[in-house]
Amino acid sequence: MPEAQFPVPTMAELKAKSETPEVLFWVGCAGSFDDRYKRVTRAFVRILNAAKIRFAVLGTEETCTGDPARRAGNEFLFQMQALNNIQVLNGYGVNKIVTACPHCFNTLKNEYPELGGKYEVVHHSTFLQQLIAAGRIKIEGGSFRGKKITYHDSCYLGRANNIYEAPRSVLEALDSDLVEMKRCRTTGLCCGAGGAQMFKEPEKGKKDVNVERTEEALATGATTIAVACPFCMTMMSDGIKHKNRESDIVVRDLAELIAEAQG
């Protein structure tokens, strides 16, 4: 659909009109620059507009939260990036932030407060669950009815922030057949990208972590692997390619599934 149908205002544009958004959508690096995850950003924007949520983005004023720098051990760079973002966010008087990236979510929610950035931060899985429960988005789950979907728990969403049920609740709204992997929820297996491993080649071993996790997903018999994290999206997609199953298995974000179910 034409982008004109899905307006994406910036905080600067709204401030110029003395308007305040209901929520700031933190897009994140992957959502802004990764070609695959840009589709998730578009899907989520489509949902926000359909639900008539007054939202805005920072646009070019948004920079990396600093999560990869801190995980890789560069604390100085992390604090530089964080303080820059906090200055921008506080300058606009931002109170509530929603993001589709668990890494951004965890950093903004749990690590920015000690540097002066105190906000209500919500992951898009929880936000989608709330919109569905409130009836602000209408789901036509017919296209997913009876289809097997398995959900991969993001480490920063699950173990780090105890969010397990929200994404599953969103998937249940699709009227699909949700099948769990052997290791899930608190015992879920990492996709292999955590701790800045996303940006380097793995150490030598018997098997890459993402391949191990992909095999667990395939064992469920699901034709769709649902994720809620750009890192997980990349690692699970690579795992599917490694297993030569791209023709019959898809990896999709929660927002993409809900946007499709909206018709």
N, C-alpha and C positions, 0 to 999 in steps of 0.2 A: 504494500500500500504506500501511497505517497507520504513522504515525511511530513508534509503540511498537516496531515491528519493527526499527527502526534507531536504537538508543540513541546519543546524542551526549554523553558525559560531559565535564565541564569540569575543568580542572586543579585548581581549588579543591575540587571534589567529591572527586577522587581523593586530594588531599593530606589532606583531612579523614579519609580512611580509610587513610592511610599507604600509598597505592598509587602506583606510578610507571608511566606509560604507556610503550609501546615507541616512540611517536612523537607529536609535537605536530602536529596538522593546523592550519596557518595558513590561515584561510579567506579573508582579504583583504576589502577594501571591496566589490568587485564581487560576490564570492561571498556576502556578507552582505546587501547592499542592492539590487543590481540584479536585477529580477524574472527576467530571462532567465538570468542566471548562477547564480541560486539553484538552478536545476534541475541545474546541473553539480555544485554542492556536495552536493545530495541524492544524485546518482548516485555521487559518489566515496565518500560515507559508506556507501552501500549496498555498494560494493565492499569497503571496509575491514571492514565487519561480516561480509561473506561470507567474507573471507579470514582472519577471526578475528584481526585486528590490534588490539592493545591501544593505542588512541589516545585523545587528548583534545583539546579546543579551549580557548582562553582565554575564549571567550564575550564578555561585556561588558568584559573587561579587555584585549581586543585592540583596538588602534587602528591607523590608517594607518601604514605603514612610513615614510612621508615621501618616497617616490619622486617623486610628482607635484610636491611642493614643490621638491625639489632640481632636477628637470628644468626647472622654470619659473624657477629662479634664486633661490629663497628659501632660502638655506643655513641661516639662523637657524632657520626653522620646521622644516626637515628634522632638524636636530640636536636640537631640542626633542622632536619626535615619536620619533626614534630612541632617544634616551636614556631616554625614558619606557618604551618597549617593552623595551629591554635590561634595565632595572631589574626589570620584571615577569618576563621570561624567566629572568634569573639568579636571581631570588628563588625560582623553582620548580625551579631546577637543570636546566633544559631542555638536552638534548644534541643531539637530532635533530628536525628540522623538515621537514615535507612541505607543499608548497603547489601549488595549481593555477594560480597566477599567475606568469608569468615576471618581471614587474616586482618583485613581492614577493621572488621567488626570488633575483634578481640583487642586490637591495638587502640582503637578509638575509645572503646568502652572501659578497658582495664588498665591501660598504660598512659593515656593522655591526662587523666585527672591529676596525677602527681606533678605534672608540668603546667597545670593551670587550665586544662581543657576538660571541663565537666559538662557532659551532654547526655541526653537520653539516646542511647544507641540501640537500634533494632536490626536484626538480620532479616533479610527479605523472606525467609521461610516463615518466621513468626508473623511478619507483616501480612503476608499472603493468607496465613491462617486466620488472622484477625479480620481481614477484608471478607473472606468467605463466610466466617461466622456471623458477621454483621450484615451479610446480604448485599454488600457493596459491589461484588462481582458475581455474575451469574455463570455457573458452570454447566456446560452441556457435555457431559462425560461419555456420550454415546460412542465416540470414536475410540475410546480407551476401554470400554466395557469388556471385561473378561480377559483383557490382555495382561500378561505377566510383566510386572515391573518390580525390580529390586532397587533398594536405596542404599547408597554407600555413605556411611557417616563420615563427615569431615571431622578431623581431630580437633580443630579450633572451634568448631560448633558444638561437637559432642563432649568429649572429655574435658576440654578447657572451659566450656560454658554451660554444660549440662542441658543442651538443647537437642532432644532426641524425638520428642513427640510431634512438634510443630511440622517438620517436613513430612512426616508420615501422615499426619492429619490432612495436609494439603493433597497428598497422593490419593488418600482414601476418598476425597471429594470427586476424584475422576471416575469413581466406580470401577477401578481396575482391580486386578488380582495382585495385591502386594505380597511378594514372597521375600523372606529374609535370608540373607547369607548366614553361613554357619557362625561367623564372627560378626556380630553387629552390636549396636548401642555401646555399652561400656566396654565390651570386649572387641569392638571393631578394629580392623587392621588399617593402618595408615596407607594411603595411596602411594607413598614413597617420596612425596614432594616436600614434606615438612622440614623445618630446621634449615631452610635455604637450600635443601638438596635439589630443589626445582631447577636451580641455575648451574648445576654441575653434573658431570658424568658420575654414575654410581661407582663405588669401589668394587673391586673384583669379588665375586662370590658365585654361588651356585645358581642363583636366580634373582632377577630384579624384583623389588617389592611390588611394583605395579603389575607385573605379570602374575605374581602370586595372588594378588587381590582380584585381578580380572578373571582368573581361573575359578575363584570362589563365586564370582558373580555369574559366570557361565554355568556353573554347577546347579544354579537355581532353576535354570530353564527359562529365565526371563529374556524377553526380546528387547527390553529397554532398561538401561542402567541409569537411574536418576541420581543426579548429584546436585549439590548446592554450594559449589566452590569452584573457582576457575582453575586452581591447581589440580583438584581432583578431576575436573573435566579433561585437562591435558593428559594426565597420567593414565586415566582409565581409557581414554581414546587411543593413546599409544599402545596400551595393553591389547585392545581389540584389534588394532592393526597387526601387532605382533602375532596374534593368534589367527590372523587371516579370517576374521569374522565380520568385517565391515559390511558385507552384503546382507546380513540378517540380524545384526545387533546394533543398536544405536545408543549413544550416550547423550543425555539431554538434561538441561537444568530445569529445576522446578518451574521457573518463570516461563520457560518455553512451552512446557506441557500445559500450564494453566492458560497461557495466551492462546494456544491452539484450541483448547477446550471451550474458550469463549466464543469461538466461531468467527 
